[in-house]
């Protein structure tokens, strides 16, 4: 038998070796939030003439998030990470 033929022979891995090469569970989550609002605080007089507004406010907020988790060994580990993140952000 030639030396290079030995490299093609099937090899059975132990459970420990299989766990090391399997990589576990991976998860990726991405999202974004956008909000915009405008408020009219009042008008002077009753004519409705242009320029009679006392104050107008505009509020715009946005946010984006991404989470990548690699190599988790179980779904319970993923839930534990999300529980920790929710405590961190107060929700």
PyMOL Python script that loads the backbone (N, CA, C, O; Angstrom):
from pymol import cmd

cmd.read_pdbstr("""\
ATOM      1  N   UNK A   1       0.850  -1.173   0.000  1.00  0.00           N
ATOM      2  CA  UNK A   1       0.000   0.000   0.000  1.00  0.00           C
ATOM      3  C   UNK A   1       0.898   1.240   0.000  1.00  0.00           C
ATOM      4  O   UNK A   1       1.871   1.320   0.750  1.00  0.00           O
ATOM      5  N   UNK A   2       0.557   2.184  -0.841  1.00  0.00           N
ATOM      6  CA  UNK A   2       1.335   3.410  -0.924  1.00  0.00           C
ATOM      7  C   UNK A   2       1.019   4.314   0.266  1.00  0.00           C
ATOM      8  O   UNK A   2      -0.055   4.217   0.860  1.00  0.00           O
ATOM      9  N   UNK A   3       1.963   5.194   0.611  1.00  0.00           N
ATOM     10  CA  UNK A   3       1.802   6.076   1.771  1.00  0.00           C
ATOM     11  C   UNK A   3       0.615   7.016   1.620  1.00  0.00           C
ATOM     12  O   UNK A   3      -0.105   7.239   2.593  1.00  0.00           O
ATOM     13  N   UNK A   4       0.386   7.571   0.445  1.00  0.00           N
ATOM     14  CA  UNK A   4      -0.714   8.521   0.262  1.00  0.00           C
ATOM     15  C   UNK A   4      -2.071   7.828   0.353  1.00  0.00           C
ATOM     16  O   UNK A   4      -3.063   8.496   0.644  1.00  0.00           O
ATOM     17  N   UNK A   5      -2.158   6.523   0.117  1.00  0.00           N
ATOM     18  CA  UNK A   5      -3.415   5.802   0.258  1.00  0.00           C
ATOM     19  C   UNK A   5      -3.855   5.723   1.717  1.00  0.00           C
ATOM     20  O   UNK A   5      -5.053   5.671   1.994  1.00  0.00           O
ATOM     21  N   UNK A   6      -2.916   5.713   2.646  1.00  0.00           N
ATOM     22  CA  UNK A   6      -3.253   5.660   4.061  1.00  0.00           C
ATOM     23  C   UNK A   6      -4.002   6.914   4.506  1.00  0.00           C
ATOM     24  O   UNK A   6      -4.826   6.837   5.416  1.00  0.00           O
ATOM     25  N   UNK A   7      -3.739   8.058   3.891  1.00  0.00           N
ATOM     26  CA  UNK A   7      -4.411   9.297   4.240  1.00  0.00           C
ATOM     27  C   UNK A   7      -5.896   9.267   3.877  1.00  0.00           C
ATOM     28  O   UNK A   7      -6.671  10.050   4.426  1.00  0.00           O
ATOM     29  N   UNK A   8      -6.305   8.396   2.978  1.00  0.00           N
ATOM     30  CA  UNK A   8      -7.690   8.310   2.549  1.00  0.00           C
ATOM     31  C   UNK A   8      -8.499   7.324   3.379  1.00  0.00           C
ATOM     32  O   UNK A   8      -9.715   7.227   3.212  1.00  0.00           O
ATOM     33  N   UNK A   9      -7.848   6.605   4.256  1.00  0.00           N
ATOM     34  CA  UNK A   9      -8.553   5.610   5.068  1.00  0.00           C
ATOM     35  C   UNK A   9      -9.484   6.319   6.055  1.00  0.00           C
ATOM     36  O   UNK A   9      -9.075   7.284   6.701  1.00  0.00           O
ATOM     37  N   UNK A  10     -10.739   5.850   6.178  1.00  0.00           N
ATOM     38  CA  UNK A  10     -11.665   6.473   7.138  1.00  0.00           C
ATOM     39  C   UNK A  10     -11.177   6.291   8.575  1.00  0.00           C
ATOM     40  O   UNK A  10     -10.599   5.264   8.930  1.00  0.00           O
ATOM     41  N   UNK A  11     -11.429   7.321   9.390  1.00  0.00           N
ATOM     42  CA  UNK A  11     -11.033   7.284  10.793  1.00  0.00           C
ATOM     43  C   UNK A  11     -12.269   7.592  11.626  1.00  0.00           C
ATOM     44  O   UNK A  11     -12.974   8.564  11.354  1.00  0.00           O
ATOM     45  N   UNK A  12     -12.532   6.784  12.623  1.00  0.00           N
ATOM     46  CA  UNK A  12     -13.658   7.041  13.516  1.00  0.00           C
ATOM     47  C   UNK A  12     -13.185   7.912  14.673  1.00  0.00           C
ATOM     48  O   UNK A  12     -12.220   7.587  15.365  1.00  0.00           O
ATOM     49  N   UNK A  13     -13.898   9.041  14.869  1.00  0.00           N
ATOM     50  CA  UNK A  13     -13.533   9.958  15.941  1.00  0.00           C
ATOM     51  C   UNK A  13     -14.258   9.601  17.230  1.00  0.00           C
ATOM     52  O   UNK A  13     -15.372   9.077  17.203  1.00  0.00           O
ATOM     53  N   UNK A  14     -13.622   9.887  18.348  1.00  0.00           N
ATOM     54  CA  UNK A  14     -14.272   9.693  19.645  1.00  0.00           C
ATOM     55  C   UNK A  14     -15.314  10.793  19.842  1.00  0.00           C
ATOM     56  O   UNK A  14     -15.327  11.765  19.087  1.00  0.00           O
ATOM     57  N   UNK A  15     -16.182  10.656  20.838  1.00  0.00           N
ATOM     58  CA  UNK A  15     -17.195  11.682  21.122  1.00  0.00           C
ATOM     59  C   UNK A  15     -16.552  13.020  21.463  1.00  0.00           C
ATOM     60  O   UNK A  15     -17.040  14.071  21.047  1.00  0.00           O
ATOM     61  N   UNK A  16     -15.469  12.982  22.212  1.00  0.00           N
ATOM     62  CA  UNK A  16     -14.753  14.202  22.565  1.00  0.00           C
ATOM     63  C   UNK A  16     -14.212  14.893  21.319  1.00  0.00           C
ATOM     64  O   UNK A  16     -14.337  16.110  21.181  1.00  0.00           O
ATOM     65  N   UNK A  17     -13.617  14.132  20.420  1.00  0.00           N
ATOM     66  CA  UNK A  17     -13.091  14.706  19.179  1.00  0.00           C
ATOM     67  C   UNK A  17     -14.212  15.270  18.310  1.00  0.00           C
ATOM     68  O   UNK A  17     -14.043  16.318  17.686  1.00  0.00           O
ATOM     69  N   UNK A  18     -15.351  14.584  18.264  1.00  0.00           N
ATOM     70  CA  UNK A  18     -16.496  15.071  17.499  1.00  0.00           C
ATOM     71  C   UNK A  18     -17.010  16.397  18.043  1.00  0.00           C
ATOM     72  O   UNK A  18     -17.353  17.293  17.272  1.00  0.00           O
ATOM     73  N   UNK A  19     -17.067  16.527  19.370  1.00  0.00           N
ATOM     74  CA  UNK A  19     -17.522  17.776  19.980  1.00  0.00           C
ATOM     75  C   UNK A  19     -16.575  18.927  19.672  1.00  0.00           C
ATOM     76  O   UNK A  19     -17.009  20.065  19.493  1.00  0.00           O
ATOM     77  N   UNK A  20     -15.275  18.627  19.610  1.00  0.00           N
ATOM     78  CA  UNK A  20     -14.286  19.659  19.328  1.00  0.00           C
ATOM     79  C   UNK A  20     -14.379  20.172  17.896  1.00  0.00           C
ATOM     80  O   UNK A  20     -14.148  21.358  17.663  1.00  0.00           O
ATOM     81  N   UNK A  21     -14.707  19.327  16.942  1.00  0.00           N
ATOM     82  CA  UNK A  21     -14.756  19.761  15.546  1.00  0.00           C
ATOM     83  C   UNK A  21     -16.151  20.198  15.108  1.00  0.00           C
ATOM     84  O   UNK A  21     -16.299  20.797  14.043  1.00  0.00           O
ATOM     85  N   UNK A  22     -17.173  19.908  15.909  1.00  0.00           N
ATOM     86  CA  UNK A  22     -18.537  20.238  15.493  1.00  0.00           C
ATOM     87  C   UNK A  22     -18.820  21.736  15.575  1.00  0.00           C
ATOM     88  O   UNK A  22     -19.620  22.237  14.785  1.00  0.00           O
ATOM     89  N   UNK A  23     -18.203  22.466  16.489  1.00  0.00           N
ATOM     90  CA  UNK A  23     -18.354  23.909  16.547  1.00  0.00           C
ATOM     91  C   UNK A  23     -19.509  24.410  17.379  1.00  0.00           C
ATOM     92  O   UNK A  23     -19.545  25.606  17.668  1.00  0.00           O
ATOM     93  N   UNK A  24     -20.441  23.598  17.780  1.00  0.00           N
ATOM     94  CA  UNK A  24     -21.549  24.045  18.624  1.00  0.00           C
ATOM     95  C   UNK A  24     -22.601  24.806  17.836  1.00  0.00           C
ATOM     96  O   UNK A  24     -22.726  24.646  16.622  1.00  0.00           O
ATOM     97  N   UNK A  25     -23.361  25.644  18.550  1.00  0.00           N
ATOM     98  CA  UNK A  25     -24.452  26.423  17.967  1.00  0.00           C
ATOM     99  C   UNK A  25     -23.990  27.842  17.686  1.00  0.00           C
ATOM    100  O   UNK A  25     -23.285  28.440  18.499  1.00  0.00           O
ATOM    101  N   UNK A  26     -24.380  28.382  16.547  1.00  0.00           N
ATOM    102  CA  UNK A  26     -24.080  29.764  16.188  1.00  0.00           C
ATOM    103  C   UNK A  26     -25.397  30.506  16.013  1.00  0.00           C
ATOM    104  O   UNK A  26     -26.385  29.936  15.551  1.00  0.00           O
ATOM    105  N   UNK A  27     -25.403  31.793  16.388  1.00  0.00           N
ATOM    106  CA  UNK A  27     -26.610  32.605  16.253  1.00  0.00           C
ATOM    107  C   UNK A  27     -26.211  34.007  15.834  1.00  0.00           C
ATOM    108  O   UNK A  27     -25.203  34.538  16.299  1.00  0.00           O
ATOM    109  N   UNK A  28     -27.007  34.610  14.946  1.00  0.00           N
ATOM    110  CA  UNK A  28     -26.785  35.982  14.511  1.00  0.00           C
ATOM    111  C   UNK A  28     -28.132  36.686  14.476  1.00  0.00           C
ATOM    112  O   UNK A  28     -29.076  36.196  13.856  1.00  0.00           O
ATOM    113  N   UNK A  29     -28.224  37.828  15.135  1.00  0.00           N
ATOM    114  CA  UNK A  29     -29.459  38.603  15.180  1.00  0.00           C
ATOM    115  C   UNK A  29     -29.124  40.050  14.833  1.00  0.00           C
ATOM    116  O   UNK A  29     -28.122  40.590  15.303  1.00  0.00           O
ATOM    117  N   UNK A  30     -29.953  40.667  14.020  1.00  0.00           N
ATOM    118  CA  UNK A  30     -29.757  42.055  13.621  1.00  0.00           C
ATOM    119  C   UNK A  30     -31.107  42.759  13.625  1.00  0.00           C
ATOM    120  O   UNK A  30     -32.128  42.146  13.314  1.00  0.00           O
ATOM    121  N   UNK A  31     -31.117  44.031  13.971  1.00  0.00           N
ATOM    122  CA  UNK A  31     -32.372  44.772  13.967  1.00  0.00           C
ATOM    123  C   UNK A  31     -32.132  46.259  13.997  1.00  0.00           C
ATOM    124  O   UNK A  31     -31.008  46.721  14.193  1.00  0.00           O
ATOM    125  N   UNK A  32     -33.203  47.003  13.799  1.00  0.00           N
ATOM    126  CA  UNK A  32     -33.108  48.460  13.875  1.00  0.00           C
ATOM    127  C   UNK A  32     -34.438  49.035  14.348  1.00  0.00           C
ATOM    128  O   UNK A  32     -35.490  48.410  14.218  1.00  0.00           O
ATOM    129  N   UNK A  33     -34.359  50.244  14.902  1.00  0.00           N
ATOM    130  CA  UNK A  33     -35.533  50.939  15.426  1.00  0.00           C
ATOM    131  C   UNK A  33     -35.477  52.372  14.909  1.00  0.00           C
ATOM    132  O   UNK A  33     -34.413  52.990  14.915  1.00  0.00           O
ATOM    133  N   UNK A  34     -36.607  52.904  14.465  1.00  0.00           N
ATOM    134  CA  UNK A  34     -36.671  54.280  13.994  1.00  0.00           C
ATOM    135  C   UNK A  34     -37.970  54.898  14.497  1.00  0.00           C
ATOM    136  O   UNK A  34     -39.024  54.265  14.444  1.00  0.00           O
ATOM    137  N   UNK A  35     -37.893  56.141  14.988  1.00  0.00           N
ATOM    138  CA  UNK A  35     -39.077  56.852  15.456  1.00  0.00           C
ATOM    139  C   UNK A  35     -38.916  58.328  15.121  1.00  0.00           C
ATOM    140  O   UNK A  35     -37.841  58.900  15.301  1.00  0.00           O
ATOM    141  N   UNK A  36     -39.993  58.941  14.632  1.00  0.00           N
ATOM    142  CA  UNK A  36     -39.971  60.363  14.335  1.00  0.00           C
ATOM    143  C   UNK A  36     -41.315  60.950  14.742  1.00  0.00           C
ATOM    144  O   UNK A  36     -42.365  60.370  14.463  1.00  0.00           O
ATOM    145  N   UNK A  37     -41.279  62.110  15.408  1.00  0.00           N
ATOM    146  CA  UNK A  37     -42.512  62.772  15.806  1.00  0.00           C
ATOM    147  C   UNK A  37     -42.331  64.279  15.744  1.00  0.00           C
ATOM    148  O   UNK A  37     -41.228  64.801  15.907  1.00  0.00           O
ATOM    149  N   UNK A  38     -43.446  64.967  15.503  1.00  0.00           N
ATOM    150  CA  UNK A  38     -43.455  66.421  15.490  1.00  0.00           C
ATOM    151  C   UNK A  38     -44.615  66.893  16.351  1.00  0.00           C
ATOM    152  O   UNK A  38     -45.680  66.276  16.359  1.00  0.00           O
ATOM    153  N   UNK A  39     -44.407  67.993  17.079  1.00  0.00           N
ATOM    154  CA  UNK A  39     -45.440  68.527  17.958  1.00  0.00           C
ATOM    155  C   UNK A  39     -45.587  70.024  17.723  1.00  0.00           C
ATOM    156  O   UNK A  39     -44.601  70.744  17.562  1.00  0.00           O
ATOM    157  N   UNK A  40     -46.810  70.468  17.708  1.00  0.00           N
ATOM    158  CA  UNK A  40     -47.136  71.878  17.608  1.00  0.00           C
ATOM    159  C   UNK A  40     -47.572  72.322  18.995  1.00  0.00           C
ATOM    160  O   UNK A  40     -48.554  71.806  19.530  1.00  0.00           O
ATOM    161  N   UNK A  41     -46.856  73.269  19.581  1.00  0.00           N
ATOM    162  CA  UNK A  41     -47.095  73.640  20.971  1.00  0.00           C
ATOM    163  C   UNK A  41     -48.121  74.757  21.144  1.00  0.00           C
ATOM    164  O   UNK A  41     -48.583  74.968  22.265  1.00  0.00           O
ATOM    165  N   UNK A  42     -48.491  75.466  20.114  1.00  0.00           N
ATOM    166  CA  UNK A  42     -49.527  76.481  20.266  1.00  0.00           C
ATOM    167  C   UNK A  42     -49.532  77.470  19.122  1.00  0.00           C
ATOM    168  O   UNK A  42     -48.599  77.515  18.320  1.00  0.00           O
ATOM    169  N   UNK A  43     -50.598  78.270  19.048  1.00  0.00           N
ATOM    170  CA  UNK A  43     -50.697  79.314  18.041  1.00  0.00           C
ATOM    171  C   UNK A  43     -51.158  80.594  18.722  1.00  0.00           C
ATOM    172  O   UNK A  43     -51.909  80.547  19.696  1.00  0.00           O
ATOM    173  N   UNK A  44     -50.715  81.724  18.219  1.00  0.00           N
ATOM    174  CA  UNK A  44     -51.196  83.004  18.746  1.00  0.00           C
ATOM    175  C   UNK A  44     -52.351  83.478  17.872  1.00  0.00           C
ATOM    176  O   UNK A  44     -52.285  83.396  16.646  1.00  0.00           O
ATOM    177  N   UNK A  45     -53.398  83.967  18.505  1.00  0.00           N
ATOM    178  CA  UNK A  45     -54.550  84.464  17.756  1.00  0.00           C
ATOM    179  C   UNK A  45     -55.340  83.345  17.126  1.00  0.00           C
ATOM    180  O   UNK A  45     -54.955  82.180  17.216  1.00  0.00           O
ATOM    181  N   UNK A  46     -56.422  83.683  16.501  1.00  0.00           N
ATOM    182  CA  UNK A  46     -57.271  82.682  15.884  1.00  0.00           C
ATOM    183  C   UNK A  46     -57.305  82.776  14.389  1.00  0.00           C
ATOM    184  O   UNK A  46     -58.102  82.090  13.750  1.00  0.00           O
ATOM    185  N   UNK A  47     -56.463  83.608  13.803  1.00  0.00           N
ATOM    186  CA  UNK A  47     -56.540  83.798  12.361  1.00  0.00           C
ATOM    187  C   UNK A  47     -55.933  82.653  11.572  1.00  0.00           C
ATOM    188  O   UNK A  47     -56.283  82.461  10.408  1.00  0.00           O
ATOM    189  N   UNK A  48     -55.035  81.891  12.172  1.00  0.00           N
ATOM    190  CA  UNK A  48     -54.370  80.799  11.459  1.00  0.00           C
ATOM    191  C   UNK A  48     -53.412  81.301  10.397  1.00  0.00           C
ATOM    192  O   UNK A  48     -53.094  80.583   9.449  1.00  0.00           O
ATOM    193  N   UNK A  49     -52.960  82.514  10.554  1.00  0.00           N
ATOM    194  CA  UNK A  49     -52.040  83.113   9.591  1.00  0.00           C
ATOM    195  C   UNK A  49     -50.690  82.407   9.639  1.00  0.00           C
ATOM    196  O   UNK A  49     -50.274  81.939  10.699  1.00  0.00           O
ATOM    197  N   UNK A  50     -50.008  82.328   8.506  1.00  0.00           N
ATOM    198  CA  UNK A  50     -48.664  81.741   8.512  1.00  0.00           C
ATOM    199  C   UNK A  50     -47.740  82.516   9.447  1.00  0.00           C
ATOM    200  O   UNK A  50     -47.803  83.745   9.503  1.00  0.00           O
ATOM    201  N   UNK A  51     -46.900  81.822  10.167  1.00  0.00           N
ATOM    202  CA  UNK A  51     -45.961  82.454  11.074  1.00  0.00           C
ATOM    203  C   UNK A  51     -46.520  82.724  12.450  1.00  0.00           C
ATOM    204  O   UNK A  51     -45.839  83.321  13.283  1.00  0.00           O
ATOM    205  N   UNK A  52     -47.761  82.293  12.712  1.00  0.00           N
ATOM    206  CA  UNK A  52     -48.342  82.555  14.023  1.00  0.00           C
ATOM    207  C   UNK A  52     -48.087  81.421  15.013  1.00  0.00           C
ATOM    208  O   UNK A  52     -48.582  81.472  16.139  1.00  0.00           O
ATOM    209  N   UNK A  53     -47.344  80.425  14.627  1.00  0.00           N
ATOM    210  CA  UNK A  53     -47.020  79.314  15.530  1.00  0.00           C
ATOM    211  C   UNK A  53     -46.051  79.783  16.605  1.00  0.00           C
ATOM    212  O   UNK A  53     -45.058  80.447  16.306  1.00  0.00           O
ATOM    213  N   UNK A  54     -46.339  79.436  17.863  1.00  0.00           N
ATOM    214  CA  UNK A  54     -45.449  79.801  18.971  1.00  0.00           C
ATOM    215  C   UNK A  54     -44.230  78.891  19.028  1.00  0.00           C
ATOM    216  O   UNK A  54     -43.106  79.373  19.166  1.00  0.00           O
ATOM    217  N   UNK A  55     -44.435  77.594  18.923  1.00  0.00           N
ATOM    218  CA  UNK A  55     -43.306  76.663  18.990  1.00  0.00           C
ATOM    219  C   UNK A  55     -43.671  75.342  18.328  1.00  0.00           C
ATOM    220  O   UNK A  55     -44.791  74.850  18.463  1.00  0.00           O
ATOM    221  N   UNK A  56     -42.724  74.791  17.625  1.00  0.00           N
ATOM    222  CA  UNK A  56     -42.895  73.490  16.999  1.00  0.00           C
ATOM    223  C   UNK A  56     -41.650  72.674  17.311  1.00  0.00           C
ATOM    224  O   UNK A  56     -40.531  73.173  17.191  1.00  0.00           O
ATOM    225  N   UNK A  57     -41.838  71.431  17.709  1.00  0.00           N
ATOM    226  CA  UNK A  57     -40.696  70.571  18.018  1.00  0.00           C
ATOM    227  C   UNK A  57     -40.707  69.352  17.103  1.00  0.00           C
ATOM    228  O   UNK A  57     -41.755  68.898  16.645  1.00  0.00           O
ATOM    229  N   UNK A  58     -39.549  68.860  16.862  1.00  0.00           N
ATOM    230  CA  UNK A  58     -39.379  67.660  16.054  1.00  0.00           C
ATOM    231  C   UNK A  58     -38.396  66.751  16.777  1.00  0.00           C
ATOM    232  O   UNK A  58     -37.362  67.208  17.263  1.00  0.00           O
ATOM    233  N   UNK A  59     -38.716  65.486  16.845  1.00  0.00           N
ATOM    234  CA  UNK A  59     -37.868  64.516  17.532  1.00  0.00           C
ATOM    235  C   UNK A  59     -37.653  63.312  16.613  1.00  0.00           C
ATOM    236  O   UNK A  59     -38.611  62.713  16.125  1.00  0.00           O
ATOM    237  N   UNK A  60     -36.407  62.972  16.389  1.00  0.00           N
ATOM    238  CA  UNK A  60     -36.060  61.806  15.587  1.00  0.00           C
ATOM    239  C   UNK A  60     -35.080  60.956  16.378  1.00  0.00           C
ATOM    240  O   UNK A  60     -34.090  61.463  16.906  1.00  0.00           O
ATOM    241  N   UNK A  61     -35.356  59.678  16.456  1.00  0.00           N
ATOM    242  CA  UNK A  61     -34.412  58.772  17.117  1.00  0.00           C
ATOM    243  C   UNK A  61     -34.312  57.491  16.304  1.00  0.00           C
ATOM    244  O   UNK A  61     -35.276  57.050  15.677  1.00  0.00           O
ATOM    245  N   UNK A  62     -33.152  56.920  16.330  1.00  0.00           N
ATOM    246  CA  UNK A  62     -32.942  55.665  15.623  1.00  0.00           C
ATOM    247  C   UNK A  62     -31.884  54.859  16.358  1.00  0.00           C
ATOM    248  O   UNK A  62     -31.099  55.399  17.137  1.00  0.00           O
ATOM    249  N   UNK A  63     -31.879  53.595  16.103  1.00  0.00           N
ATOM    250  CA  UNK A  63     -30.896  52.720  16.719  1.00  0.00           C
ATOM    251  C   UNK A  63     -30.754  51.449  15.903  1.00  0.00           C
ATOM    252  O   UNK A  63     -31.666  51.063  15.171  1.00  0.00           O
ATOM    253  N   UNK A  64     -29.639  50.822  16.028  1.00  0.00           N
ATOM    254  CA  UNK A  64     -29.391  49.561  15.336  1.00  0.00           C
ATOM    255  C   UNK A  64     -28.613  48.657  16.266  1.00  0.00           C
ATOM    256  O   UNK A  64     -27.840  49.127  17.100  1.00  0.00           O
ATOM    257  N   UNK A  65     -28.814  47.381  16.124  1.00  0.00           N
ATOM    258  CA  UNK A  65     -28.079  46.438  16.950  1.00  0.00           C
ATOM    259  C   UNK A  65     -27.782  45.179  16.168  1.00  0.00           C
ATOM    260  O   UNK A  65     -28.525  44.799  15.262  1.00  0.00           O
ATOM    261  N   UNK A  66     -26.706  44.550  16.523  1.00  0.00           N
ATOM    262  CA  UNK A  66     -26.338  43.261  15.962  1.00  0.00           C
ATOM    263  C   UNK A  66     -25.748  42.419  17.072  1.00  0.00           C
ATOM    264  O   UNK A  66     -25.050  42.924  17.952  1.00  0.00           O
ATOM    265  N   UNK A  67     -26.033  41.147  17.022  1.00  0.00           N
ATOM    266  CA  UNK A  67     -25.481  40.207  17.998  1.00  0.00           C
ATOM    267  C   UNK A  67     -25.048  38.962  17.241  1.00  0.00           C
ATOM    268  O   UNK A  67     -25.825  38.387  16.478  1.00  0.00           O
ATOM    269  N   UNK A  68     -23.822  38.555  17.454  1.00  0.00           N
ATOM    270  CA  UNK A  68     -23.324  37.315  16.874  1.00  0.00           C
ATOM    271  C   UNK A  68     -22.758  36.475  18.007  1.00  0.00           C
ATOM    272  O   UNK A  68     -21.897  36.932  18.759  1.00  0.00           O
ATOM    273  N   UNK A  69     -23.234  35.269  18.125  1.00  0.00           N
ATOM    274  CA  UNK A  69     -22.730  34.347  19.133  1.00  0.00           C
ATOM    275  C   UNK A  69     -22.284  33.067  18.450  1.00  0.00           C
ATOM    276  O   UNK A  69     -23.050  32.449  17.709  1.00  0.00           O
ATOM    277  N   UNK A  70     -21.057  32.677  18.698  1.00  0.00           N
ATOM    278  CA  UNK A  70     -20.492  31.504  18.031  1.00  0.00           C
ATOM    279  C   UNK A  70     -20.051  30.465  19.047  1.00  0.00           C
ATOM    280  O   UNK A  70     -19.517  30.805  20.103  1.00  0.00           O
ATOM    281  N   UNK A  71     -20.273  29.220  18.730  1.00  0.00           N
ATOM    282  CA  UNK A  71     -19.736  28.127  19.526  1.00  0.00           C
ATOM    283  C   UNK A  71     -20.462  27.827  20.821  1.00  0.00           C
ATOM    284  O   UNK A  71     -19.861  27.270  21.739  1.00  0.00           O
ATOM    285  N   UNK A  72     -21.752  28.181  20.927  1.00  0.00           N
ATOM    286  CA  UNK A  72     -22.510  27.804  22.118  1.00  0.00           C
ATOM    287  C   UNK A  72     -22.680  26.287  22.142  1.00  0.00           C
ATOM    288  O   UNK A  72     -22.809  25.649  21.097  1.00  0.00           O
ATOM    289  N   UNK A  73     -22.676  25.729  23.327  1.00  0.00           N
ATOM    290  CA  UNK A  73     -22.816  24.283  23.446  1.00  0.00           C
ATOM    291  C   UNK A  73     -24.263  23.848  23.584  1.00  0.00           C
ATOM    292  O   UNK A  73     -24.578  22.683  23.338  1.00  0.00           O
ATOM    293  N   UNK A  74     -25.163  24.768  23.976  1.00  0.00           N
ATOM    294  CA  UNK A  74     -26.567  24.406  24.130  1.00  0.00           C
ATOM    295  C   UNK A  74     -27.447  25.640  23.965  1.00  0.00           C
ATOM    296  O   UNK A  74     -26.970  26.772  24.047  1.00  0.00           O
ATOM    297  N   UNK A  75     -28.730  25.408  23.731  1.00  0.00           N
ATOM    298  CA  UNK A  75     -29.697  26.499  23.632  1.00  0.00           C
ATOM    299  C   UNK A  75     -29.802  27.216  24.971  1.00  0.00           C
ATOM    300  O   UNK A  75     -30.024  28.426  25.003  1.00  0.00           O
ATOM    301  N   UNK A  76     -29.648  26.497  26.071  1.00  0.00           N
ATOM    302  CA  UNK A  76     -29.688  27.116  27.401  1.00  0.00           C
ATOM    303  C   UNK A  76     -28.609  28.187  27.547  1.00  0.00           C
ATOM    304  O   UNK A  76     -28.850  29.219  28.174  1.00  0.00           O
ATOM    305  N   UNK A  77     -27.438  27.961  26.984  1.00  0.00           N
ATOM    306  CA  UNK A  77     -26.371  28.967  27.044  1.00  0.00           C
ATOM    307  C   UNK A  77     -26.772  30.229  26.280  1.00  0.00           C
ATOM    308  O   UNK A  77     -26.476  31.340  26.720  1.00  0.00           O
ATOM    309  N   UNK A  78     -27.439  30.063  25.147  1.00  0.00           N
ATOM    310  CA  UNK A  78     -27.893  31.217  24.367  1.00  0.00           C
ATOM    311  C   UNK A  78     -28.900  32.021  25.176  1.00  0.00           C
ATOM    312  O   UNK A  78     -28.806  33.247  25.240  1.00  0.00           O
ATOM    313  N   UNK A  79     -29.869  31.337  25.800  1.00  0.00           N
ATOM    314  CA  UNK A  79     -30.873  32.032  26.620  1.00  0.00           C
ATOM    315  C   UNK A  79     -30.229  32.747  27.804  1.00  0.00           C
ATOM    316  O   UNK A  79     -30.672  33.831  28.181  1.00  0.00           O
ATOM    317  N   UNK A  80     -29.196  32.158  28.391  1.00  0.00           N
ATOM    318  CA  UNK A  80     -28.504  32.788  29.515  1.00  0.00           C
ATOM    319  C   UNK A  80     -27.826  34.084  29.070  1.00  0.00           C
ATOM    320  O   UNK A  80     -27.822  35.066  29.811  1.00  0.00           O
ATOM    321  N   UNK A  81     -27.254  34.092  27.866  1.00  0.00           N
ATOM    322  CA  UNK A  81     -26.622  35.307  27.349  1.00  0.00           C
ATOM    323  C   UNK A  81     -27.672  36.388  27.145  1.00  0.00           C
ATOM    324  O   UNK A  81     -27.447  37.538  27.522  1.00  0.00           O
ATOM    325  N   UNK A  82     -28.818  36.045  26.556  1.00  0.00           N
ATOM    326  CA  UNK A  82     -29.875  37.036  26.343  1.00  0.00           C
ATOM    327  C   UNK A  82     -30.451  37.542  27.662  1.00  0.00           C
ATOM    328  O   UNK A  82     -30.809  38.715  27.765  1.00  0.00           O
ATOM    329  N   UNK A  83     -30.545  36.685  28.664  1.00  0.00           N
ATOM    330  CA  UNK A  83     -31.011  37.132  29.984  1.00  0.00           C
ATOM    331  C   UNK A  83     -30.031  38.150  30.567  1.00  0.00           C
ATOM    332  O   UNK A  83     -30.450  39.149  31.150  1.00  0.00           O
ATOM    333  N   UNK A  84     -28.738  37.904  30.414  1.00  0.00           N
ATOM    334  CA  UNK A  84     -27.724  38.846  30.888  1.00  0.00           C
ATOM    335  C   UNK A  84     -27.774  40.163  30.137  1.00  0.00           C
ATOM    336  O   UNK A  84     -27.620  41.226  30.739  1.00  0.00           O
ATOM    337  N   UNK A  85     -27.989  40.104  28.823  1.00  0.00           N
ATOM    338  CA  UNK A  85     -28.096  41.335  28.041  1.00  0.00           C
ATOM    339  C   UNK A  85     -29.328  42.131  28.427  1.00  0.00           C
ATOM    340  O   UNK A  85     -29.275  43.360  28.469  1.00  0.00           O
ATOM    341  N   UNK A  86     -30.442  41.459  28.709  1.00  0.00           N
ATOM    342  CA  UNK A  86     -31.644  42.183  29.099  1.00  0.00           C
ATOM    343  C   UNK A  86     -31.466  42.868  30.452  1.00  0.00           C
ATOM    344  O   UNK A  86     -32.002  43.956  30.666  1.00  0.00           O
ATOM    345  N   UNK A  87     -30.722  42.249  31.365  1.00  0.00           N
ATOM    346  CA  UNK A  87     -30.424  42.916  32.650  1.00  0.00           C
ATOM    347  C   UNK A  87     -29.503  44.100  32.424  1.00  0.00           C
ATOM    348  O   UNK A  87     -29.643  45.129  33.085  1.00  0.00           O
ATOM    349  N   UNK A  88     -28.565  43.969  31.500  1.00  0.00           N
ATOM    350  CA  UNK A  88     -27.622  45.048  31.206  1.00  0.00           C
ATOM    351  C   UNK A  88     -28.338  46.277  30.658  1.00  0.00           C
ATOM    352  O   UNK A  88     -27.990  47.400  31.024  1.00  0.00           O
ATOM    353  N   UNK A  89     -29.320  46.093  29.798  1.00  0.00           N
ATOM    354  CA  UNK A  89     -30.029  47.202  29.190  1.00  0.00           C
ATOM    355  C   UNK A  89     -31.308  47.551  29.916  1.00  0.00           C
ATOM    356  O   UNK A  89     -32.038  48.436  29.469  1.00  0.00           O
ATOM    357  N   UNK A  90     -31.606  46.888  31.023  1.00  0.00           N
ATOM    358  CA  UNK A  90     -32.736  47.255  31.875  1.00  0.00           C
ATOM    359  C   UNK A  90     -34.106  46.949  31.321  1.00  0.00           C
ATOM    360  O   UNK A  90     -35.068  47.652  31.632  1.00  0.00           O
ATOM    361  N   UNK A  91     -34.215  45.927  30.516  1.00  0.00           N
ATOM    362  CA  UNK A  91     -35.538  45.562  29.973  1.00  0.00           C
ATOM    363  C   UNK A  91     -35.882  44.155  30.360  1.00  0.00           C
ATOM    364  O   UNK A  91     -36.951  43.660  30.002  1.00  0.00           O
TER     365      UNK A  91
END
""", "prot")
cmd.dss("prot")
cmd.show_as("cartoon", "prot")
cmd.util.cbc("prot")
cmd.orient("prot")
